Structures are given as C-alpha cells and as structure tokens.
Amino acid sequence: MHRFLSRKRIRHHIFVLNQVDHYSRFNRASLINVGFLESGNDTDYIAMHDVDLLPRNEELDYGFPEAGPFHVASPELHPLYHYKTYVGGILLLTKQHYEMCNGMSNRFWGWGREDDEFYRRIKGAGLQLFRPSGIKTGYKTFQHLHDPAWRKRDQKRIATQKQEQFKVDREGGLNNVRYRIESRTALSVAGAPCTVLNILLDCDASKTPWCTFS
C-alpha cells in the first residue's frame, strides 16, 4: 500500500486497529470508529480499508473524496461481494462526511452486516455514493487474501442478534463508542508510516449480549 500510494503521490498514514480485549468476537465497526477518533487532526479523509484486500490496478482512485463517499472496492470489481448496496472492502470518506453519518454502528459483534447498515447511514445523511469508472480489470482488480477458515464464533448469530442487525441503529456510532487504548506504537514498515493501536473495546451486554459467548 505504501508503494502504491506513494506512486500516486498521496500522503498517507496507516493505522492498524488491533482488538485485544477479552471478548470472544471482534467488532470491525467499532474499531473503525476508534481509528477515526484516534487519527487526529493531521488527516482530512479516511480509507476504511480491509487488511485482506490489496489493489492491483494503478488506475484506482485513492484521492480526496470531496464530492461524497468513494467506494473503491465496488461490487463490479470486488472478487467476492457483488450486490448493489455493498460498501465494504475499501471506502474513502472525508472526515466531515463520516461525522455526518455518526460513524458506524457499534452493535455489530462478529462477522458481517456492519457495512450494510452503514450504506443506510450514507443515504440517511443525504450523501451521494461514488464508485470507480473505466476500470477494465474486473474481479482481478484486487488481490483478496482472506483465509477461508472463518472462525465459527464470528459467524454465529445468538439471542436476538439476527433480527436486531437488520435494523437501522439511530442512536449509536461515533458518539458512544466505548474503548481504551492499551498501547500505541509508531513504526515504519518498509518505509510506510504506521501506527499500531491495541484497542480494548467495551460492550454493554444489556444492549448487545452477543458480544461474547462461550
């Protein structure tokens, strides 16, 4: 990513959001909220970038998404997810636009659905979603390094989780993400400026009892 962005002359800083709390399930949306809050005032836009997805096409635009959220990993290019409302993988937003959405919902513990809810937030905020055009590499546009052996506990839906996660979260997001930074490590990886955040999330089990189970 450092070589790719440097060739495009895009100033960047890579934040690795590492969840280290005792919960048995991860929360991608809350981690992105934390990354946004901890990125400071030196950045004017963010790339919500899955760690297992790498761009192969130099023509992909990673520039400032002034007009609205820019979905780099669009359905017609992503090697796995092809439905029209998909906004996961790689999504660029100005900090102002992310705040207009109140970030992402913190209710999504385990695998999936947080992106689908965020699509509704984008539309609810009155923002227009943009995607790449003129890219001719199709599903070979990205290298997808995902391990097919997904952890069963992150796939499982328990209690009322399935029904609740199809609802729009009108209250939660940036405004109420609960966390603590255990450690912050600045380092350079092959010249790439990086910060590794070890993050302890907090779960309100009265609202999302599916954050953990044995």
Secondary structure, DSSP 8 states (H G I E B T S, - for coil): -HHHHHHTT----EEEEEE-SS-SS--HHHHHHHHHHHT-TT-SEEEEE-TTEEE--TT---S---SS-EESS-TTT-SS---TT---SEEEEEHHHHHHTTS--S---SSS-HHHHHHHHHHHTT---B---S---GGGSEEE---S---HHHH---TTHHHHTTS--SS-SGGG--EEEEEEEEEEETTEEEEEEEEEE---TTT-GGG---
